[in-house]
Amino acid sequence: MHRPDMNTEIPETSDIITAAMIVVGDEILSGRTRDTNAAHLASVMTAIGVDLVEVRFVADDEDAIIEAVNTLRARNTYVFTSGGIGPTHDDITADSVAKAFGLPCDHDERALEVLATHYETKGVEFTDARKRMARIPEGAGLIDNPISKAPGFLIGNVHVMAGVPRIFEAMLDNVAGALRTGRKLTSKTIKCTYGEGTIGVPLGKVQENNPDTIIGSYPKYEGEKFSTDIVIRGADEAAIDKAYIEVEAMLYDLSKR
């Protein structure tokens, strides 16, 4: 991946690195296409110690994309986008991101060379529509695309990538190793036979007593019975163990009522 010759706009953080995602496309919002990129990004970010804190779905609308990019890049270490960098008239992500940064967007000589070589090798005409995929904001670095060759790009702390899942995943593989990573969270799960309505209040007290952990409850419904998975996450194993013991004690108390 080629890095841009400009300062990245990464907010000051300690050991907590955050990411947000913008999924662009009318086809996603209409239900014609199902997004899988957000789930893949979440799993990769979790594995490397980056907290994915927000995912936004926006239409192929310039103002919506600009607003989302400017809002999320200002309060997160990284932003990732998927979709809207193809060859058709409604692929407007590159232009919108450029406008969010106040930069011109035009054909990039590096991207043109990559695509020209690719289509020549395939014996396919390098049309004006295909050349649209070489339009990159001024000063951006390219994100390599080993599958269809049309590059994504990095500008500031915003990674702009394809919407096709296989290509998105390949591009993410190319950038993940260069990311600054933070604390890696581990987790423990307790399965309980009570529904959230029963455990809600006492579980909230356990969370208050264990601020160094994140305690989540995930309801299940099997047959005619509710149950809950309680998941304790944290960067400190001792803190997780302490919370785990308190959750078990809470469940024991409930069983005696």
Secondary structure as GFF3:
##gff-version 3
##sequence-region A 1 257
A	DSSP	beta_strand	17	24	.	.	.	ID=ss1
A	DSSP	alpha_helix	26	29	.	.	.	ID=ss2
A	DSSP	alpha_helix	37	48	.	.	.	ID=ss3
A	DSSP	beta_strand	50	58	.	.	.	ID=ss4
A	DSSP	alpha_helix	62	75	.	.	.	ID=ss5
A	DSSP	beta_strand	78	82	.	.	.	ID=ss6
A	DSSP	alpha_helix	93	100	.	.	.	ID=ss7
A	DSSP	beta_strand	105	107	.	.	.	ID=ss8
A	DSSP	alpha_helix	109	122	.	.	.	ID=ss9
A	DSSP	alpha_helix	128	131	.	.	.	ID=ss10
A	DSSP	three_ten_helix	132	134	.	.	.	ID=ss11
A	DSSP	beta_strand	135	137	.	.	.	ID=ss12
A	DSSP	beta_strand	141	143	.	.	.	ID=ss13
A	DSSP	beta_strand	152	155	.	.	.	ID=ss14
A	DSSP	beta_strand	158	161	.	.	.	ID=ss15
A	DSSP	alpha_helix	165	176	.	.	.	ID=ss16
A	DSSP	beta_strand	186	192	.	.	.	ID=ss17
A	DSSP	alpha_helix	196	209	.	.	.	ID=ss18
A	DSSP	beta_strand	214	222	.	.	.	ID=ss19
A	DSSP	beta_strand	225	234	.	.	.	ID=ss20
A	DSSP	alpha_helix	237	255	.	.	.	ID=ss21
###
